[in-house]
């Protein structure tokens, strides 16, 4: 029923024959569309802002894959902010959550759709829906649950569902992946980046991911794996602060989550209206 109501809403909003999409050929430059959505929001042109947010969400990656991060961070944050002044925007967001859930249960492109689903739920503060769908996947198809377990991990940790998180944690494989990413990112040359900036970012990310993994292992009593992981990472990075943080993780203490840096351009106004 919720999906049907959302479908009807979008039909009247965008005037499309299939009732779901803003027409793909309505725009062709996703960067420009996103900027215009933000400006329309600031100018109080809320329906126009929503139309462009919907188009950006549906089609930006068809034109520019590098916008994947923006699409699920800044764009969603501004869309939610828009919804505090224009409730139809929240209805539209809820519609896309419902649509993603139905597609996952129907066997859609599990990873990308679940990523949309989880990201929108985080923006809306509906992490319990992410948990519920992951639990459904766990019961019905563990293979698919494994594919998206990293996307559901933080929501599950926040809900203290440590056994379920641990069920899909292969510490050896994940450690190898984290070590590889550390080498790649720390040596990545980004135009405009300050000397050592990417290396610092790589080690900060590595530290947080390893702490999280070790804390999950600790919560599940997997002590042998903790010892193996600790030895390998300390051989790679002999750092006093990291060793102290790792010791906390060995006791089951998770690293403090970073504040969300994807606040929209209107975030202060959004917070004032809530």
C-alpha positions in Angstrom: 0.0 0.0 0.0 2.8 2.4 0.9 4.5 1.8 -2.5 1.2 2.3 -4.3 0.6 5.6 -2.5 4.1 6.7 -3.4 3.5 5.7 -7.0 0.3 7.8 -7.2 2.1 10.7 -5.6 4.9 10.6 -8.2 2.4 10.3 -11.0 0.8 13.6 -10.1 4.2 15.2 -9.3 6.1 14.5 -12.5 3.3 13.8 -14.9 5.0 10.8 -16.5 3.1 8.0 -18.1 4.6 5.2 -16.0 4.1 7.2 -12.8 7.6 6.4 -11.5 10.3 8.5 -13.3 11.1 12.0 -14.3 11.8 11.5 -17.9 15.5 10.7 -18.6 15.8 13.1 -21.5 14.5 16.0 -19.4 18.1 16.8 -18.5 21.5 15.7 -19.6 24.1 17.3 -17.2 23.9 15.8 -13.7 26.3 18.3 -12.2 24.1 21.2 -13.4 20.9 19.4 -12.3 22.3 19.0 -8.8 23.4 22.6 -8.6 20.0 23.7 -9.8 18.2 21.5 -7.3 20.2 23.1 -4.5 19.5 26.6 -5.8 15.8 25.9 -6.3 15.7 24.7 -2.7 17.3 27.9 -1.5 14.9 30.0 -3.6 11.8 28.3 -2.2 11.0 26.6 -5.5 10.4 23.3 -3.8 8.6 21.3 -6.5 11.3 22.2 -9.0 14.0 21.1 -6.4 12.3 17.8 -5.9 11.9 17.1 -9.6 15.6 17.6 -10.1 16.5 15.5 -7.0 14.4 12.7 -8.4 16.1 12.9 -11.8 19.6 13.1 -10.2 18.9 10.1 -8.1 17.6 8.0 -11.0 19.9 9.1 -13.8 23.1 10.8 -12.6 25.2 7.6 -12.8 24.1 7.0 -16.4 26.1 10.1 -17.3 28.9 10.2 -14.6 29.8 7.2 -12.4 32.0 9.5 -10.3 28.9 11.1 -8.8 28.0 7.9 -6.9 29.3 9.3 -3.6 27.5 12.7 -4.0 24.3 10.9 -5.0 24.1 8.9 -1.7 25.5 11.7 0.6 25.1 15.4 -0.2 22.1 14.8 -2.6 20.2 12.7 -0.1 21.0 15.1 2.7 19.6 18.1 0.8 16.6 16.0 -0.3 15.7 15.2 3.3 16.3 18.8 4.3 13.9 19.8 1.6 11.4 17.5 3.1 11.3 19.5 6.3 9.7 22.4 4.3 8.0 20.4 1.6 6.6 17.2 2.9 6.1 15.7 -0.6 9.9 15.4 -0.8 9.8 12.9 2.2 6.9 11.0 0.5 9.1 10.7 -2.6 12.1 9.5 -0.5 9.9 6.9 1.3 8.7 5.8 -2.1 12.2 5.0 -3.3 12.9 3.1 -0.1 9.8 1.0 -0.7 10.7 0.5 -4.3 14.2 -0.6 -3.5 13.0 -3.1 -0.9 10.5 -4.6 -3.4 13.3 -4.9 -6.0 15.6 -6.6 -3.6 13.0 -9.2 -2.6 12.2 -9.7 -6.3 15.9 -10.5 -7.0 17.2 -7.2 -8.3 20.8 -6.0 -8.5 21.3 -6.7 -4.9 24.3 -4.6 -4.0 23.6 -1.3 -5.7 19.9 -1.4 -4.7 20.7 -2.3 -1.1 23.2 0.6 -1.1 20.4 3.0 -2.1 18.1 1.4 0.5 20.6 1.7 3.3 21.7 5.2 2.5 18.2 6.6 2.3 17.2 4.9 5.5 20.3 6.4 7.2 19.3 9.9 6.0 15.7 9.4 7.2 16.8 7.8 10.5 15.1 4.6 9.6 18.0 2.2 10.2 15.5 -0.4 11.6 14.3 -0.9 8.1 17.8 -1.7 6.9 18.2 -4.2 9.8 14.8 -5.8 9.1 15.6 -6.3 5.4 19.0 -7.7 6.1 17.5 -10.1 8.6 15.0 -11.2 5.9 17.9 -11.8 3.5 19.7 -13.8 6.3 16.7 -16.0 6.7 16.0 -16.5 3.0 19.3 -16.3 1.1 22.6 -16.2 3.1 24.5 -15.8 -0.1 22.8 -12.5 -0.9 23.0 -11.4 2.8 26.8 -11.9 2.6 27.0 -9.7 -0.5 25.5 -6.7 1.3 26.7 -7.4 4.9 29.2 -4.6 4.8 26.5 -2.1 3.9 24.3 -3.3 6.8 27.1 -3.6 9.3 26.9 -0.2 11.0 23.2 -0.4 11.5 23.6 -3.9 13.0 26.4 -2.7 15.3 24.3 0.3 16.5 21.5 -2.1 17.3 24.0 -4.4 19.1 23.3 -7.4 16.8 26.8 -8.6 17.1 26.1 -12.3 16.4 24.5 -11.5 13.1 27.3 -9.1 12.2 29.9 -11.7 13.1 28.2 -14.4 11.0 29.2 -12.6 7.8 32.7 -11.5 8.9 35.5 -13.4 7.2 38.4 -11.7 9.1 41.2 -13.2 6.9 39.6 -12.0 3.7 38.7 -8.6 5.1 42.1 -8.0 6.5 43.7 -8.8 3.1 41.3 -6.4 1.5 42.1 -3.6 4.0 45.8 -4.0 3.6 45.5 -3.8 -0.1 43.3 -0.7 0.1 45.8 0.9 2.5 48.6 0.4 0.0 46.5 1.7 -3.0 45.0 4.8 -1.3 48.1 5.9 0.6 50.0 6.1 -2.7 47.1 7.5 -4.7 47.9 10.9 -6.4 45.0 13.3 -6.1 45.3 16.6 -8.0 45.2 19.5 -5.5 45.8 17.3 -2.4 48.4 18.4 0.1 51.5 16.4 0.6 50.8 13.4 2.8 47.0 14.1 2.8 46.0 10.9 1.1 48.4 8.9 3.1 46.9 10.3 6.4 43.4 9.6 5.1 44.3 6.0 4.2 45.8 5.2 7.6 42.9 6.9 9.4 40.4 4.8 7.4 42.4 1.7 7.9 42.6 2.2 11.6 38.8 2.7 11.9 38.0 -0.4 9.8 40.5 -2.7 11.7 39.2 -1.5 15.1 35.7 -2.2 14.0 36.6 -5.7 12.7 38.5 -6.6 15.9 35.6 -5.3 18.1 33.2 -7.6 16.2 35.5 -10.5 16.7 35.8 -9.7 20.4 32.0 -9.5 20.8 31.8 -13.0 19.3 34.7 -14.5 21.3 36.9 -15.2 18.3 40.1 -14.7 20.2 42.4 -16.6 17.9 41.4 -14.4 15.0 42.0 -11.3 17.0 45.6 -12.4 17.7 46.2 -13.2 14.0 44.8 -9.9 12.9 46.6 -7.9 15.5 50.0 -9.4 14.6 49.6 -8.7 10.9 48.4 -5.1 11.3 51.1 -4.2 13.8 53.7 -5.6 11.5 52.3 -3.3 8.8 51.9 -0.2 11.0 53.9 0.3 14.1 52.1 3.2 15.6 51.6 3.9 19.3 48.2 5.5 19.0 46.9 2.7 16.8 48.1 0.1 19.3 46.2 1.8 22.0 43.1 2.0 19.9 43.5 -1.7 18.9 43.7 -2.7 22.6 40.3 -1.0 23.2 38.9 -2.9 20.2 40.2 -6.2 21.6 38.0 -5.5 24.6 34.9 -5.0 22.4 35.0 -1.2 22.2 34.0 0.1 18.8 35.7 3.3 17.4 33.7 6.5 17.7 31.8 7.2 14.5 32.8 10.3 12.6 30.2 13.0 12.3 28.4 13.0 9.0 30.2 15.4 6.7 27.6 15.3 4.0 25.3 17.9 5.4 23.5 19.8 2.7 24.0 23.4 1.9 20.8 24.3 3.8 21.6 22.1 6.8 21.5 25.0 9.4 18.1 26.0 8.1 17.0 22.4 8.1 18.1 21.9 11.8 16.3 25.1 12.8 13.0 23.9 11.3 13.0 20.5 13.1 
